[in-house]
Amino acid sequence: MKDMERRRKNKFFAFFELLYRKFPKLVALNLVYFLCILPLICAAFYLVLGLFEVSPEIIDNTYAAKVFLKLGGIPWLPSVVKGALVLISAVAFGPLTCGFTYVIRNHATEQHAWFSDFFSRAKENWKQGILLGFIDIMLCVCLILYLAMDISVIASQTVYYYMILCMKYIAIFASVLYFMMRFYTYTMAVSVELKLRDIFRNARLFLVLGAGRNLLALLIIVIAVFSFLSTSFIDIVLLATFLFSCCAFVAMYLTFPVVKKYMYPSEESEVIEEETEEDAN
């Protein structure tokens, strides 16, 4: 029992030590990833802005919103060019996320990663990356459209109103489950050779097998996002340099041991044997 507590404490402090050592690289990686998907972020912002009644005060108090509005409303940039940039960003989103995940995985597991691996892995995993990115984008768009649907028009028909309201909550719950599955989908895509259906099948299994780690990672990410939203003047700086990579780093540090345990059982047994020998000595 004491050995287990010692290991947990060591892992807890080791996380912050590793985060401190890798922080400059995480910032650089976040900045490049952010710039690559910036047109897609701006498009998502305009979609939300057009579908939901966002108070002008919220936009005035959120510096990132002002930046996205200015970028999306550049007068000298033709609409065709803007559309092309969004399309390119959307197509590249999945492969770039594969490269991003590969570098994050290596940092979180203390393996070496060149900065060029971000682009080389994106190129190597472009087929599955495009499919994974397409699924991500389509599910996000569908969720936004579904949540924006005005159900007040059928308020007179109580049964249908509550049915649709219940379906909205189910959709939100399913989206949370899918978000936690994403802790594993891109990781498996860059770590092992599997077909897409096998990646999603394993990701569903890991939802259960790593439930505690998944919920902890989700909680930390939610806290980080809400903290980001509460920073009025430096939110765009945090988004560009910190938020994506650090949230991914936390999720990877917590959930990759689940992948390693079930996808690399021989390596896991070797680690256990080494820890046992150290305790004996």
ZIBEL-V728323 format. One record per pair of residues at least 12 apart in sequence whose ideal C-beta (glycine too) atoms are under 10 Angstrom apart, sorted by the first residue. I is the first residue (numbers start at 1). J is the second residue. D is the distance in Angstrom with one decimal. If there is no record, write none. Layout:
i: [I,I]
j: [J,J]
d: [D,D]
This chain:
i: [2,3,3,3,3,6,7,7,11,11,11,14,14,15,15,15,15,15,18,18,18,18,18,18,19,19,19,19,19,19,21,21,22,22,22,22,22,22,22,22,22,22,23,23,23,23,23,25,25,25,25,25,25,25,26,26,26,26,26,26,26,26,26,26,26,27,27,27,27,27,28,28,28,28,28,29,29,29,29,29,29,29,29,29,29,29,29,29,29,30,30,30,30,30,30,30,30,30,30,30,30,30,30,31,31,31,31,31,32,32,32,32,32,32,32,32,33,33,33,33,33,33,33,33,33,33,33,33,34,34,34,34,34,34,34,34,35,35,36,36,36,36,36,36,36,36,36,36,36,37,37,37,37,37,37,37,37,37,38,38,38,38,38,38,38,38,39,39,39,39,39,39,39,39,39,39,39,39,39,40,40,40,40,40,40,40,40,40,40,40,41,41,41,41,41,41,41,42,42,42,42,42,42,42,42,42,42,42,43,43,43,43,43,43,43,43,43,43,43,44,44,44,44,44,44,44,45,45,45,45,45,45,45,46,46,46,46,46,47,47,47,47,47,48,48,48,48,49,49,49,49,50,51,51,51,51,51,51,52,52,52,53,58,60,61,61,61,62,62,62,62,62,62,63,63,63,63,63,63,63,63,64,64,64,64,64,64,64,64,64,64,64,64,65,65,66,67,67,67,67,68,68,72,89,90,90,90,90,90,91,91,91,91,91,91,92,92,92,92,92,93,93,93,93,93,93,93,94,94,94,94,94,94,94,94,94,94,94,94,94,94,94,94,95,95,95,95,95,95,95,95,95,95,95,95,95,95,96,96,96,96,96,96,96,96,97,97,97,97,97,97,97,97,97,97,97,97,97,98,98,98,98,98,98,98,98,98,98,98,98,98,98,98,98,98,98,99,99,99,99,99,99,99,99,99,99,99,99,99,99,100,100,100,100,100,100,100,100,100,101,101,101,101,101,101,101,101,101,101,101,101,101,101,101,101,101,101,102,102,102,102,102,102,102,102,102,102,102,102,103,103,103,103,103,103,103,103,104,104,104,104,104,104,104,104,104,104,104,104,104,104,104,105,105,105,105,105,105,105,105,105,105,105,106,106,106,107,107,107,107,107,108,108,108,108,108,108,108,108,108,108,109,109,109,109,109,117,121,121,122,124,125,125,125,127,127,128,128,128,128,128,128,128,128,128,128,129,129,129,131,131,131,132,132,132,132,132,132,132,133,135,135,135,135,135,136,136,136,136,136,139,139,139,139,139,140,140,142,142,143,143,143,143,143,143,146,146,146,146,146,146,147,147,147,147,149,149,151,151,151,151,151,176,176,177,177,177,177,178,178,178,178,179,179,179,179,180,180,180,180,180,180,180,180,180,180,180,180,180,181,181,181,181,181,181,181,181,182,182,182,183,183,183,183,183,183,183,183,183,183,183,183,183,183,183,183,183,184,184,184,184,184,184,184,184,184,184,184,184,184,184,184,184,185,185,185,185,185,186,186,186,186,187,187,187,187,187,187,187,187,187,187,187,188,188,188,188,188,188,191,191,191,191,191,192,192,192,194,202,202,202,203,205,205,206,206,206,206,206,206,207,209,209,209,209,210,210,210,210,210,210,210,210,211,212,212,213,213,213,213,213,213,213,214,214,214,214,215,216,216,216,216,217,217,217,217,217,217,217,217,218,218,220,220,220,220,220,221,221,221,221,221,221,222,224,224,224,224,224,224,225,225,227,228,228,228,257]
j: [279,275,276,278,279,279,275,279,253,254,257,110,253,108,249,250,253,254,107,108,109,110,249,253,107,108,246,249,250,253,107,110,103,104,106,107,108,110,113,245,246,249,107,242,245,246,249,103,104,106,107,113,115,245,103,104,107,108,241,242,244,245,246,248,249,240,241,242,245,246,103,115,118,241,245,99,100,103,104,107,113,115,117,118,241,244,245,248,249,100,104,238,239,240,241,242,243,244,245,246,247,248,249,240,241,242,244,245,96,99,100,103,115,118,119,245,93,96,97,99,100,103,104,118,240,244,245,248,236,239,240,241,242,243,244,245,89,240,88,89,92,93,96,97,99,100,118,119,122,89,90,92,93,96,97,100,133,244,67,68,71,85,86,89,239,240,71,72,82,83,84,85,86,87,88,89,90,92,93,85,86,87,88,89,90,91,92,93,133,137,64,68,71,72,86,89,239,67,68,69,70,71,72,73,82,85,86,89,68,72,82,83,85,86,87,89,90,137,141,68,86,90,137,140,141,144,64,65,67,68,69,71,72,68,69,72,73,86,140,141,144,145,148,65,144,147,148,65,68,69,72,148,144,145,147,148,149,150,144,147,148,148,229,232,232,233,235,229,231,232,233,235,236,231,232,233,234,235,236,237,239,228,229,231,232,233,234,235,236,237,238,239,240,235,236,236,235,236,239,240,236,239,86,133,130,133,134,136,137,126,129,130,133,134,137,122,126,129,130,133,129,130,132,133,134,136,137,122,125,126,127,128,129,130,131,132,133,134,135,136,137,186,189,119,121,122,123,124,125,126,127,128,129,130,132,133,189,118,119,121,122,125,126,129,133,122,125,129,132,133,136,182,185,186,189,190,244,248,118,121,122,123,124,125,126,127,128,129,130,132,133,185,186,187,189,190,116,117,118,119,120,121,122,123,124,125,126,129,186,190,117,118,121,122,186,190,244,245,248,118,121,122,125,129,132,182,183,185,186,187,188,189,190,191,248,251,252,117,118,120,121,122,124,125,186,187,189,190,191,115,116,117,118,121,190,245,248,118,186,187,190,244,245,246,247,248,249,250,251,252,253,256,121,186,187,190,191,248,249,252,253,256,259,121,190,252,245,248,249,252,253,187,248,249,250,251,252,253,254,255,256,252,253,256,257,260,190,189,190,190,190,186,189,190,189,196,185,186,188,189,190,193,194,195,196,199,186,189,190,189,196,199,182,185,186,189,196,199,200,186,178,182,185,196,200,178,179,182,185,186,171,174,175,178,179,175,178,171,175,168,171,172,174,175,178,164,167,168,171,172,175,168,171,172,175,164,168,163,164,165,167,168,218,222,203,204,207,214,200,203,204,207,214,218,221,251,203,206,207,210,211,213,214,215,217,218,221,251,255,199,200,202,203,204,206,207,214,203,248,251,203,206,207,210,213,214,217,218,221,248,251,252,254,255,256,258,259,199,200,202,203,204,205,206,207,210,214,251,255,256,258,259,263,199,200,202,203,206,199,203,248,252,199,203,206,248,251,252,255,256,258,259,263,200,202,203,206,259,263,256,259,260,263,264,259,263,264,263,259,262,263,259,258,262,255,258,259,261,262,263,258,258,259,261,262,254,255,256,257,258,259,261,262,258,254,258,251,253,254,255,256,257,258,251,254,255,258,254,250,251,254,255,247,248,250,251,252,253,254,255,251,254,246,247,250,251,254,243,246,247,248,250,251,247,238,242,243,246,247,250,243,247,243,242,243,247,271]
d: [9.9,8.4,9.4,9.5,5.5,9.2,7.4,9.3,8.9,10.0,9.5,9.3,9.2,9.0,9.1,8.2,5.8,8.8,7.7,7.4,9.4,6.7,8.6,7.6,9.2,9.2,7.6,6.6,8.4,8.3,9.0,9.0,10.0,9.3,9.7,4.6,8.2,8.8,9.6,9.1,9.9,7.3,9.9,9.0,9.2,8.4,9.3,8.0,9.9,10.0,6.5,8.0,7.6,8.6,9.0,7.9,6.8,9.9,8.9,7.8,9.1,4.1,6.2,8.7,6.1,9.2,4.9,6.6,7.1,8.9,10.0,6.9,9.6,8.6,8.8,9.4,6.8,5.7,7.4,8.3,9.1,7.4,9.9,6.5,9.8,8.4,5.2,9.1,9.5,8.8,9.9,9.5,8.6,7.0,5.5,6.1,7.2,5.0,3.8,7.5,9.6,8.8,9.7,5.8,5.6,9.3,9.5,8.8,9.0,9.7,8.7,9.9,8.1,6.6,9.0,9.8,9.9,6.5,8.1,8.5,5.1,9.3,9.8,7.6,9.6,5.8,7.2,9.2,9.7,6.7,4.8,7.8,9.7,8.6,6.4,9.1,10.0,7.8,9.5,6.9,6.5,8.3,5.3,9.7,9.5,8.9,9.2,9.6,9.1,5.5,8.7,7.7,5.7,6.7,8.4,9.4,9.7,8.8,9.7,8.8,7.3,8.6,9.9,7.2,10.0,8.7,8.4,9.0,7.5,9.3,8.9,4.1,4.7,8.5,7.3,4.1,8.2,9.8,10.0,8.9,6.2,9.3,9.1,4.1,5.4,9.7,8.7,5.9,9.5,7.7,9.2,6.9,9.1,9.9,9.8,8.3,8.4,8.9,5.0,8.7,9.7,5.3,4.7,9.7,8.6,8.8,7.6,8.9,9.4,7.8,8.7,9.0,9.0,4.6,9.5,7.9,7.9,9.8,9.9,9.0,9.5,10.0,8.8,7.2,8.4,7.9,8.5,7.0,9.5,4.3,7.8,9.2,7.2,7.7,8.3,5.5,9.3,9.6,9.3,7.3,6.1,8.5,9.0,9.9,6.3,9.6,8.3,8.2,8.7,8.1,9.2,8.8,6.4,7.0,8.3,3.7,9.0,9.9,8.4,8.1,5.8,9.6,9.7,9.3,5.1,9.2,9.7,7.7,9.3,6.5,9.4,6.3,8.8,8.7,6.4,5.4,7.5,5.6,5.2,8.5,9.7,8.7,9.1,9.4,9.4,9.9,9.5,4.5,4.2,9.0,8.7,5.8,9.0,8.6,9.0,8.4,9.1,5.1,9.2,9.3,8.6,9.9,9.6,10.0,9.7,7.3,8.2,9.9,5.9,9.5,9.6,6.5,7.6,8.5,9.7,7.6,8.9,8.6,8.6,7.9,8.3,8.6,9.0,4.1,8.5,7.2,6.6,8.8,8.5,8.1,9.4,7.7,3.8,5.0,6.8,4.7,2.2,6.6,8.3,7.0,8.4,8.4,9.0,9.2,8.4,4.1,7.1,8.8,6.2,4.4,8.6,8.6,3.4,6.3,8.8,7.0,9.9,7.7,8.3,9.4,5.1,10.0,9.6,7.5,8.1,8.2,9.3,6.7,7.2,6.3,7.9,9.0,9.6,5.6,9.1,9.6,9.6,9.2,9.5,5.8,5.7,9.4,8.0,4.0,7.9,10.0,7.2,4.2,9.5,7.4,8.6,9.8,5.8,9.6,5.7,5.4,9.6,6.8,4.3,6.0,7.2,4.0,3.5,7.9,8.4,7.5,9.6,8.1,9.7,7.9,9.9,6.4,8.5,8.0,8.1,9.5,7.6,7.8,7.0,9.8,8.1,9.9,9.0,9.5,9.9,9.5,9.9,9.1,4.1,5.9,9.6,7.6,5.6,8.9,7.0,9.8,7.6,5.9,7.5,8.8,4.1,8.5,8.8,7.9,8.5,8.8,9.0,4.3,8.2,7.6,9.7,5.5,5.3,7.5,9.4,8.8,9.4,9.7,9.2,8.8,9.7,9.3,6.7,9.7,9.8,4.7,5.7,9.9,8.5,5.1,9.2,9.5,9.8,9.0,6.1,6.8,6.9,9.1,9.6,5.6,9.8,6.4,9.2,9.9,9.6,9.5,8.7,9.5,6.6,8.0,9.2,9.9,8.6,5.7,8.7,8.9,4.1,4.6,9.0,9.5,6.2,7.9,8.4,6.3,9.3,8.3,9.7,9.6,5.9,9.6,8.3,8.7,5.6,5.8,9.7,9.2,9.1,9.0,9.4,4.9,9.0,9.9,8.8,8.8,6.0,7.6,8.1,7.0,9.0,9.4,5.8,9.7,8.6,6.0,6.4,6.5,7.6,8.1,9.4,9.4,8.8,9.7,8.7,9.0,8.9,8.7,9.7,7.4,9.0,9.4,9.8,9.0,7.1,6.4,9.6,8.4,9.7,8.4,9.4,9.7,6.3,7.8,8.8,5.3,9.3,9.5,8.3,6.8,5.6,9.3,9.6,6.5,7.5,7.7,9.5,7.8,8.1,9.7,5.1,6.5,9.7,7.8,7.3,9.8,9.9,8.6,6.5,9.4,9.7,9.0,9.9,9.6,9.6,7.3,8.6,9.9,8.6,8.8,5.9,8.9,9.0,9.7,4.6,8.0,7.6,5.9,9.8,8.9,8.6,9.4,7.2,9.5,4.1,6.7,7.8,6.1,8.9,7.9,9.9,8.5,8.0,7.7,8.9,8.0,8.5,6.3,6.3,8.6,9.7,9.1,5.0,7.8,8.1,4.4,8.8,8.6,9.0,7.8,9.2,6.8,4.3,9.1,9.0,4.8,8.2,8.2,9.0,9.5,6.6,9.0,7.6,6.3,9.7,5.5,6.7,8.8,5.1,9.6,8.9,9.7,9.1,9.8,9.3,9.1,9.5,9.9,9.1,7.0,7.5,6.5,9.6,5.8,9.5,9.3,6.2,7.1,8.9,6.7,7.3,8.6,6.7,9.0,7.2,8.7,8.4,5.8,8.6,9.1,8.4,7.9,7.7,9.7,9.6,7.9,7.5,5.4,7.0,9.8,7.4,9.4,9.8,6.0,9.9,8.2,6.7,8.3,5.8,9.7,8.1,3.6,8.5,8.8,9.1,9.6,9.2,9.8,9.1,9.5,4.6,5.3,9.4,7.4,6.2,8.7,7.9,6.5,8.3,9.7,8.9,9.6,5.9,9.3,8.6,9.9,6.0,4.4,8.8,8.5,4.5,6.0,8.3,9.7,9.6,7.8,5.2,8.1,8.1,9.4,9.4,4.8,9.1,6.8,6.7,9.7,9.2,9.0,6.8,7.0,5.6,7.8,7.5,7.7,9.5,8.4,5.6,9.4,9.6]
